[in-house]
């Protein structure tokens, strides 16, 4: 299992590509959200919290 966002992105090319496709401001907020993001579900939950949608 990944130990944070950077590990998740490094270990999964599809998730990395999805994250890279997000607007820079969303990437910045997600990167600094202070949550442990170890799964796609964690990432989507954080993005939903930032944007209000998936």
C-alpha positions in Angstrom: 0.0 0.0 0.0 1.2 3.5 -0.7 2.4 5.7 2.1 1.1 9.0 0.8 0.3 10.9 -2.3 3.8 10.9 -3.8 4.1 7.1 -3.2 0.6 6.6 -4.7 1.5 8.6 -7.8 4.9 6.9 -8.2 3.3 3.4 -7.9 0.3 3.9 -10.2 0.8 5.4 -13.7 -3.0 5.8 -14.3 -3.5 7.7 -11.1 -0.4 9.8 -11.8 -1.8 10.6 -15.2 -5.2 11.5 -13.7 -3.6 13.7 -11.1 -1.4 15.5 -13.7 -4.6 16.3 -15.7 -6.1 18.2 -12.8 -5.8 22.0 -12.8 -2.6 23.2 -11.1 -4.6 24.9 -8.3 -6.4 21.7 -7.5 -3.1 19.7 -7.5 -1.6 22.3 -5.1 -4.5 22.1 -2.7 -4.7 18.3 -2.8 -0.9 18.0 -2.2 -1.2 20.2 0.8 -4.5 19.1 2.2 -2.8 17.3 5.2 -4.6 14.0 4.6 -3.0 10.7 4.1 -3.8 9.9 0.5 -2.9 6.3 0.0 -5.6 5.1 -2.4 -7.6 6.3 -5.4 -10.6 6.6 -3.1 -8.6 8.9 -0.7 -7.6 11.0 -3.6 -11.1 11.3 -5.0 -12.5 12.2 -1.5 -9.9 15.0 -1.2 -10.6 16.3 -4.7 -14.4 16.2 -3.9 -13.7 18.2 -0.7 -11.7 20.8 -2.7 -14.0 21.1 -5.8 -17.3 19.9 -4.5 -17.5 17.3 -7.3 -15.6 14.3 -8.5 
